[in-house]
Amino acid sequence: MKQRWNRLLWLKQDYPDNYTDPDFLDEVLELRKVQSSPRSTSSYCKVVRDFLLFYHRVMNTGLMYVTFALLNHYRLDPIYFTGALTCLAFIVAVLFHHAAVPVKSPLIIIFTMLVLSPVLKSLSRTMSSDSIWTISCWLTACYILSIFLHTESIVSTNILVSNVAVLASRLQSTTDVFCFLLICMELNVLLPYLEKSLRARHFHTCYAIAFMANNAVVYYFITSCRGWMYTIIFASSSLSFVFGLPRYFIYWQQNYYKGGELLSKWDAKTPILD
Amino acid sequence: MNYVFWPKHLSTSRHGIGTVVAIRKAGSDWVVLAVLEEKEYNHVSSQDGYVKIGTWDPTAGFQTALNDAQLCFMEFVPPKLKLMQFYSLEPIPLILPERDYLMDSPVSKQKKLGLEQRQASEFRLRKSISVLNLYHEHLLLLEARISRSKSKPRRTFFTSLYQRVRKSNLWALLCHWAVYLAICVHFLAITITTLLNGTPLNLVSQSATAQQIDLRCQQLCYFPVQYLRINEIPASNKTHPRSECQETQKENDNHISPRTSFPCENYPDYIRFYNTIWLIVNDVSFGLTVGTLLAENSHNISEYLNVFFTRYLFEKVHQVSTLLGQNPIGIKLNGELACFLSDLFLWIIDFSYSTYIRGIISTSSIGFFLKVISTTSCCFGLTFALSLIVDLMSLLTMHISLFYFISAKMYHWQLHVMRTLLYLFYGKKRNVLRNRVDSNHFELDQLLMGTLFFTILIFLLPTLSLFYASFTVFRMAVLMPEVALESIMALLNHFPLFVLLLKLKDPKRIPGGITVKPIKDSANSFNLQNNPLMFKTIFRPYAVLMRMMVDNYFSLSTLNQVLVGRPLTIKRNKMYKVLYSALPKTPITTRAVWTALSGALG
């Protein structure tokens, strides 16, 4: 039995050079049909929702900087706030799981932080603040990139933790370091998890409240620190990101998108490198 | 085609018309022995292996009587066996054949293989060379046969004296005394070697002095074996590797019987034996000079050394350690860790200085050590003095080695932990069973802990690596003089002095193969020449040692090791094994020596 013809140039095949596959004409007909009909694209609402989710994660990261500024610059006493937040997290965990809360893992985390906070405090004493801000800035960029690429990757969590550790090494006292670590863990690891479960259970109102509160805190902080000008610039750029970019995305999908089995079949192939 | 080996002096010496007598053994070519006159030839019978192969005419030269049209003449100068000259197809071994594996390199292996392939085709040449080496013996036999009817060989005065002395009782007593002494020394030497190489301590790899003692003891153990071999008394348990075995016909009716074994196979042993003896004598004479110099100037030297050691072993190290704790040259170190390490090292320095270094480097004790060293040097040789100096130096620089090992260990651990945590950062884990990196699901607490530790370790890395780098430099500075001294020791212990002098005096005694060159005027005459050993072959152990040293200290893999934080040590026993190549791996037992020696006594 003769081997089936393959659309591969580098394969030596038992067919003449000008051989035309019988399926080829059918494929061309089908291709015509597809090209004449309008292309289906994703719905605008869905794209906006995805962009909003990403925006929300970025805002969560912003909360970390807000906390840091409050501790480092405004010298707030973090103990009460941390205690309240931890209690809240505990209550929420009890409410949501309706079962025994795993005790081991949080205890290990808390004690590790407690042990390591003096070390962290002295970690970068001899370095200048500027280099720490630069390192933190790059780590944040990496973090945002990693949650953009893979939402549920552990690399993003790890980058976040190292960013927190780097920032914490600038704080004045051991208590501050410990509280900052704990707050950041709760805000950036537990809170997204909570919000995700809220969405999964269709508690949209709760989710909306959390989202609005998050935004309110960040914008209030920007306004109080930097003035209205920065708030307006920041808000307008986020609005254009959430509502403008999806339009562009759909336009791109309509005209340039190369996905789809039939459409992409005759495109130039990119090599798959192992 | 037949070859005729023709001694050169036959062509030049004055002969009348005569018969050319040659000898031929199984598998060999013709070797011409002499030109005999007609009446001399009548005494020679062909059953002894002597054959007339032609006639010699001073005007016309050689007229062949063989019915072979094609004859090839190989002219050679007969080797004088009494002067230990001989021909050999292969270079004579300066190292023991059983130790040859130490020099293994792919090139030499290939060469060996080629040799084995060639051996079959060169079998005839090999046989002929064996006959040719015994030229003078065969000639002696021939002459004895001719002159037997005329007169007995005269005994000279000295030989008769020698014979008489050998038969006297005093001589027998002396021989027995010598044997007992040899056995005692051998037993003592072998006990010391066994003790030094013993498993729990293995002092040889620890200290240079122990190694030097071990070397001398092994040499002492090997002396009886070498002596027996040189004098051709078969050691009972040793079978000689006979490369060029030669079976000579037994001639019972003759008073000069040919040798049953080939004499030149013991010549390498002779060279090795006397090389060792000469080196030991040299060593002692150097030692006398240096020892005397040391003893004369001991006061000045000890004062200078006191200042030198105090400055470089205590003050400088102290200064650097203190400096490292205080953010040197603007490098951003972690203050706490740097302070801790600096304090630790300062404490070690102070402790070691106050406990033993100060005691050792005080002027009076240095004077004492100098006295010990100079005495050792005078009694046992320079190498012992040098090895004592090396050991003393390693004792004095122990704190620096300690710093180095501590910082290397910490640095290595840190790198190792960081690598593991980096895998964790990417959600991977090293699979030890399959030796690969697998994906793994980590719990949140594991991730948090791992990442926190990883961040901390990254920030601490510059501090530790700076400490590690500075102490590596210190360690190198300490190691270099030690390595230099040990190289001098290696030279004094193993320099092929005897072979080099033989190469100057009589290159025929150290054959490294043969060359066959055509003689210009005639078509079928060739010149057989001896190639003396080349310098490359003589210094082969040194070349191997140099390569090993370069591999050990100046190679990319060493740099890699230094970067990774694996400690750098002198692999003394591994390196100098190459130079032990003239000694057997395990010394011969005392019992075997006893049987051999008492057998030799008769």
Interface residues (C-beta under 8 A of the other chain):
Chain A: K104 S105 P106 I108 I109 T112 M113 L116 V119 L120 S122 L123 S124 R125 T126 M127 S153 I154 V155 T157 N158 V161 S162 A165 V166 S169 M185 V189
Chain B: N327 K332 L333 N334 G335 E336 L424 F425 Y426 G427 F442 E443 L444 D445 L447 L448 M449 G450 T451 L452 F453 F454 T455 I456 F459 L460
